[in-house]
Amino acid sequence: MVEAINLKKGMIFEMNGKLIKVLEANHHKPGKGNTVMQMKLNDVRTGAIVQTTMRPSEKVELAIVDKKNAQYLYGEGDLEVFMDMDTYEQYELTKEQLVNEEKYLMPNMEVQLDFCKNELIGIELPTTVEMKVTETEPTIKGATAASGGKPATMETGLVVTVPDFINVGDTLVINTTTGEYKARA
């Protein structure tokens, strides 16, 4: 059992027979009243996302999650297909189950499959991915990294704010937890 105040992004717990993944957990102290945890939670089976509050002392049961190394193969219709690196067995997840991860998926990318009681419940991405810029505004002469930046569309459709000196065709390193530009590859 874990108290709500100790829940972090990515943790999975069981509540009312459902497997719930923490997307965001913020400690909130209103001017009057008790401290609460503002949570953004995802039902891993249905893909439903819920905003809720919990008391910091409220306890939940953490799910036991087994991990397997896998490779992302391809997307087909509403499904994304992964292959276990050890057994070559293929697994499928729906786009609804991967709503937060889908924009980072690149063919042949290595990920970790998350299993709870032999049920595939999701994936874990590497911390960073390399992607090519497919669309952005032209470079401004004399631009520096200190300016506000500009939007750039990556090859998966992900839109990231990048420095003004980035051009179409550049390969960038993107942080998968924050969705932010890190560096040129």
C-alpha positions in Angstrom: 0.0 0.0 0.0 1.2 3.5 -0.9 -0.1 6.9 0.3 -1.4 9.2 -2.5 1.2 11.8 -1.6 3.9 9.3 -2.7 2.3 8.6 -6.1 4.5 9.7 -9.1 3.9 10.0 -12.8 4.0 6.5 -14.5 3.0 4.5 -11.3 0.2 2.0 -11.8 -2.2 1.1 -9.0 -5.4 -0.9 -8.5 -8.7 0.8 -7.5 -12.2 -0.7 -7.6 -11.0 -3.6 -9.9 -9.4 -1.1 -12.4 -5.8 -0.6 -13.3 -5.0 3.1 -13.0 -1.9 4.9 -14.3 -0.8 8.2 -12.9 -0.3 10.8 -15.6 0.1 13.8 -13.3 0.3 14.2 -9.5 0.4 17.7 -7.9 0.4 18.6 -4.3 -2.1 21.4 -3.8 -2.5 23.5 -0.6 -5.6 25.8 -0.9 -5.7 28.9 1.2 -8.3 27.3 3.5 -8.8 23.7 4.2 -6.7 20.6 3.9 -4.0 19.8 1.5 -5.1 17.6 -1.5 -3.4 15.7 -4.3 -4.7 16.9 -7.7 -4.4 13.8 -10.0 -4.7 13.2 -13.7 -5.4 9.4 -14.0 -5.7 7.0 -16.9 -7.6 3.8 -16.9 -5.2 1.5 -18.7 -7.8 -0.9 -20.0 -10.3 1.7 -21.4 -8.0 4.6 -22.1 -10.3 7.0 -20.1 -8.6 9.9 -18.5 -10.0 11.4 -15.3 -9.0 14.5 -13.3 -9.6 13.9 -9.5 -8.4 14.8 -6.1 -7.3 12.5 -3.3 -6.3 13.1 0.3 -2.5 12.8 0.8 -3.0 10.1 3.4 -5.4 8.0 1.2 -3.8 4.6 0.5 -3.9 2.7 -2.8 -2.5 -0.7 -3.7 0.4 -0.6 -6.3 0.1 -3.1 -9.1 2.9 -5.5 -9.7 4.2 -4.7 -13.2 6.4 -7.0 -15.2 8.5 -5.6 -18.0 9.7 -7.1 -21.3 12.1 -5.6 -23.8 10.3 -5.2 -27.2 10.6 -3.4 -30.5 7.9 -1.3 -32.1 7.2 -2.7 -35.6 4.3 -0.8 -37.2 0.9 0.7 -36.9 -2.1 -0.8 -38.7 -5.5 0.8 -38.5 -6.3 1.3 -34.9 -3.5 -1.0 -33.6 0.2 -0.6 -32.9 2.2 -3.8 -33.2 5.2 -4.7 -30.9 7.6 -7.7 -30.9 9.2 -9.3 -27.8 12.9 -9.1 -28.3 13.5 -12.5 -26.6 10.7 -14.7 -27.9 9.8 -12.8 -31.2 6.1 -13.0 -30.1 4.0 -10.1 -31.3 1.7 -8.0 -29.2 -0.9 -5.4 -30.1 -2.1 -2.3 -28.3 -4.9 0.1 -29.5 -4.1 3.7 -30.2 -6.5 4.6 -27.3 -4.2 2.7 -24.9 -1.2 4.6 -26.3 -2.7 8.1 -26.5 0.3 9.7 -24.7 3.0 7.6 -26.4 1.8 7.4 -30.0 3.4 10.6 -31.2 6.9 9.3 -30.2 6.7 5.9 -31.8 9.2 5.3 -34.6 9.7 2.1 -36.5 12.2 -0.3 -34.9 12.3 1.7 -31.7 13.1 -0.3 -28.6 10.5 0.0 -25.8 9.4 -1.9 -22.7 6.1 -3.7 -22.6 4.3 -3.5 -19.2 2.4 -6.6 -18.1 0.1 -6.9 -15.0 -1.0 -10.5 -14.2 0.0 -11.6 -17.8 -2.2 -8.8 -19.3 -0.4 -6.3 -21.6 -1.4 -2.8 -20.2 1.0 -0.4 -21.9 4.5 0.5 -22.9 7.4 2.6 -21.5 9.3 4.8 -24.0 13.0 5.5 -23.8 13.7 8.9 -22.2 14.7 10.5 -25.5 14.0 9.8 -29.2 15.5 11.2 -32.4 13.2 12.6 -35.0 13.4 14.6 -38.2 11.8 18.0 -38.7 9.2 17.8 -41.5 7.8 21.3 -41.3 8.9 24.6 -39.6 9.2 28.3 -40.4 12.3 29.4 -42.3 15.5 30.2 -40.4 15.9 33.8 -39.4 19.4 35.2 -40.1 21.2 36.1 -36.9 18.8 34.1 -34.7 20.2 32.8 -31.4 19.1 30.0 -29.1 18.0 32.6 -26.5 14.9 33.8 -28.5 11.4 32.4 -27.8 11.6 29.7 -30.5 9.2 28.5 -33.1 6.9 25.5 -33.6 8.3 22.5 -35.6 6.3 19.5 -36.8 8.2 16.2 -36.5 7.9 13.1 -38.8 5.3 11.5 -36.4 3.1 14.7 -36.3 4.4 15.8 -32.9 4.7 19.6 -32.6 7.6 20.8 -30.6 8.9 24.4 -29.8 12.5 24.6 -31.2 15.1 27.4 -31.4 15.0 29.7 -34.5 18.1 28.1 -36.1 16.4 24.7 -36.7 15.6 23.8 -40.3 13.4 21.3 -42.1 15.4 18.0 -42.4 17.3 18.5 -39.1 17.3 15.5 -36.8 16.5 16.5 -33.2 16.6 14.8 -29.8 13.1 15.0 -28.1 12.4 14.3 -24.4 9.5 11.8 -24.3 8.4 12.7 -20.7 8.1 16.4 -21.3 7.7 16.6 -25.1 10.4 19.2 -25.3 13.4 19.8 -27.7 16.7 18.8 -26.1 19.4 19.1 -28.8 20.3 18.5 -32.4 21.2 14.9 -33.1 
